[in-house]
Amino acid sequence: MNRPSRSLAVRIALSFAVIVCIVVGMIGASLYHATNRALSTRADYQLIARVEHFRSLLHDLYTIKEIEARPRLFETMLGDRQDVILFRRAGSGPFIYVNPEKMPLPPLDVVPVTRAIGLDDLYEGSRADGVRMRWVGAQARIGENGEVVEIIAAHVMTQEAIVLSAYLKRVWINVIGAVLVTLLLAYWVTSRGLMPLKLMADKAAEITPNRLSARLDVAHAPAELQSLAASFNAMLDRLEHGYERLVQFSADLAHELRTPIGVLVGQTQVTLAHERSVAEYRSVLESNLEELERLARIAQNILFLAQADHEQQQIERERLDIREALETIGAYFEGIADERRITFDIQAEGEMLANAIMCRRAIGNVVVNAVRYATAGTVVRLRGYADEQGASIVVGNRGAHIEKEELAKLFDRFYRGDAARSEFTESSGLGLSIVQAIMRLHGGVASAESTPDGWIEFTLRFPAAEHRRTTTP
């Protein structure tokens, strides 16, 4: 079961919210920890200062009897109502005992009277409800040479716990508030930032087979989306070109098939309209056979082009002598050339690596095209040579100058330079398209060039063994 896709703006907003939650949470936790340490350290120093103050009082002002007579004086010096303070002689019970919650005394190492109290002398404890406590024990001397007593004091960190609890709530409120504000702002900013994508999507939605000319506005797109828009426009250019070629191909194919089919239907209807002799029936069948063969050639050529375009074909290659191949083709078309008083001038050397049947078909189609469109009584040149990169076959004929724009269309299917027809050529206009397909199967290229002095040259470039491809792209 497919889950519904989430909006990109929502994803980005949630990502920012998670980041802010982590960052603010880390900052809050760090500040909470620092505050906790600061409050604890402050409470420890206050406890030490209180005990040191008691030490000074006992040393300077009081005797034991005076202390026992004025216990309320020391109770008022406590930091909190839950704090603990007691005075006792070593090994005996306390003579001043302030412990409102009756908390048991932990085992303490009492600081000698000769040493000041430090942070390391404090002990960690906790009340029954989990509130932290800090304990310290120290000796004090009464008077200059009086007896030594022990002072045990403790501070219950109730107020610190209240402060930290309030601070922790404030941290959570800030984290939640920051996340909500970030979520809303990130969604708003992201939605505005993604608006060009929505506009591009709306523009793309307007594109139909009848409106392939629509394009995205690259100039006014954000810098990050310009390459995407340019790539999308390039794709549309290819689609439009391909669609136009497909429409033109369909129209040309219908036109090509309409003529022989019309001839077949017309001749058959005329023949069936009246009784005919055997010779007349035979003549009609022979004419129909020619048209059927023409249809078969068109279907075969179209099938070959479709396979070359959409299937991976492995072709067997062999080494062919270039001069021998050109001479064979020249001899094959010599009779056709003689009808137009055209001669062949062949100059070639070296070898090429190609499929023999396809190679002869490609070169033959180019030669037929050259003979067909060459000026009567001229020469058709057949040139061939090989180098480290492969082999080249160049077929040239003298004829009317062809513009560069038209040269690029010569290899299109069903394209014809003029309306001339000849029974010895493929009248379907697929000859040069087949040449291009064969060269593509070989990993080579086919090109055409028109020189200012009236020569039209077709070049077939076959790659060497190390440059060839065994399959179609």
Secondary structure as the mmCIF struct_conf table of DSSP 4:
data_model
#
loop_
_struct_conf.conf_type_id
_struct_conf.id
_struct_conf.beg_label_comp_id
_struct_conf.beg_label_asym_id
_struct_conf.beg_label_seq_id
_struct_conf.end_label_comp_id
_struct_conf.end_label_asym_id
_struct_conf.end_label_seq_id
HELX_LH_PP_P HELX_LH_PP_P1 ASN A 2 SER A 7
HELX_RH_AL_P HELX_RH_AL_P1 LEU A 8 ASP A 60
TURN_TY1_P TURN_TY1_P1 LEU A 61 LEU A 61
HELX_RH_AL_P HELX_RH_AL_P2 ILE A 64 ALA A 69
HELX_RH_AL_P HELX_RH_AL_P3 PRO A 71 GLU A 75
TURN_TY1_P TURN_TY1_P2 THR A 76 MET A 77
BEND BEND1 GLY A 79 ASP A 80
TURN_TY1_P TURN_TY1_P3 ARG A 81 GLN A 82
STRN STRN1 VAL A 84 ARG A 89
TURN_TY1_P TURN_TY1_P4 ALA A 90 GLY A 91
BEND BEND2 SER A 92 SER A 92
STRN STRN2 PRO A 94 VAL A 98
TURN_TY1_P TURN_TY1_P5 PRO A 100 GLU A 101
HELX_LH_PP_P HELX_LH_PP_P2 MET A 103 PRO A 107
HELX_LH_PP_P HELX_LH_PP_P3 VAL A 110 VAL A 110
STRN STRN3 VAL A 111 VAL A 111
HELX_LH_PP_P HELX_LH_PP_P4 PRO A 112 PRO A 112
TURN_TY1_P TURN_TY1_P6 VAL A 113 THR A 114
BEND BEND3 ARG A 115 ARG A 115
HELX_RH_3T_P HELX_RH_3T_P1 LEU A 119 ASP A 121
STRN STRN4 TYR A 123 SER A 126
TURN_TY1_P TURN_TY1_P7 ALA A 128 ASP A 129
BEND BEND4 GLY A 130 GLY A 130
STRN STRN5 ARG A 132 ARG A 141
BEND BEND5 ILE A 142 ILE A 142
TURN_TY1_P TURN_TY1_P8 GLY A 143 ASN A 145
STRN STRN6 VAL A 148 VAL A 156
HELX_RH_AL_P HELX_RH_AL_P4 THR A 158 GLY A 193
TURN_TY1_P TURN_TY1_P9 LEU A 194 LEU A 194
HELX_RH_AL_P HELX_RH_AL_P5 MET A 195 ALA A 205
TURN_TY1_P TURN_TY1_P10 GLU A 206 GLU A 206
TURN_TY1_P TURN_TY1_P11 PRO A 209 ASN A 210
TURN_TY1_P TURN_TY1_P12 LEU A 212 SER A 213
BEND BEND6 VAL A 218 VAL A 218
TURN_TY1_P TURN_TY1_P13 ALA A 219 HIS A 220
BEND BEND7 ALA A 221 ALA A 221
HELX_RH_AL_P HELX_RH_AL_P6 ALA A 223 ALA A 273
BEND BEND8 HIS A 274 HIS A 274
HELX_RH_AL_P HELX_RH_AL_P7 VAL A 278 HIS A 310
BEND BEND9 GLU A 311 GLU A 311
STRN STRN7 GLU A 318 ASP A 321
HELX_RH_AL_P HELX_RH_AL_P8 ILE A 322 TYR A 332
TURN_TY1_P TURN_TY1_P14 PHE A 333 PHE A 333
HELX_RH_AL_P HELX_RH_AL_P9 GLU A 334 GLU A 339
TURN_TY1_P TURN_TY1_P15 ARG A 340 ARG A 341
STRN STRN8 THR A 343 ALA A 348
BEND BEND10 GLY A 350 GLY A 350
STRN STRN9 GLU A 351 ALA A 354
HELX_RH_AL_P HELX_RH_AL_P10 ALA A 356 TYR A 373
BEND BEND11 ALA A 374 ALA A 374
HELX_LH_PP_P HELX_LH_PP_P5 THR A 375 THR A 375
TURN_TY1_P TURN_TY1_P16 ALA A 376 GLY A 377
STRN STRN10 VAL A 379 ASP A 387
TURN_TY1_P TURN_TY1_P17 GLU A 388 GLN A 389
STRN STRN11 GLY A 390 ARG A 398
BEND BEND12 ALA A 400 ALA A 400
HELX_RH_AL_P HELX_RH_AL_P11 LYS A 404 LEU A 407
TURN_TY1_P TURN_TY1_P18 ALA A 408 PHE A 411
BEND BEND13 ASP A 412 ASP A 412
TURN_TY1_P TURN_TY1_P19 ARG A 413 PHE A 414
BEND BEND14 GLY A 417 ALA A 419
TURN_TY1_P TURN_TY1_P20 GLU A 423 PHE A 424
BEND BEND15 THR A 425 THR A 425
TURN_TY1_P TURN_TY1_P21 SER A 427 SER A 428
BEND BEND16 GLY A 429 GLY A 429
HELX_RH_AL_P HELX_RH_AL_P12 GLY A 431 LEU A 441
TURN_TY1_P TURN_TY1_P22 HIS A 442 GLY A 443
STRN STRN12 VAL A 445 SER A 450
TURN_TY1_P TURN_TY1_P23 PRO A 452 ASP A 453
BEND BEND17 GLY A 454 GLY A 454
STRN STRN13 TRP A 455 PRO A 463
HELX_RH_3T_P HELX_RH_3T_P2 ALA A 465 HIS A 467
BEND BEND18 THR A 470 THR A 471
#
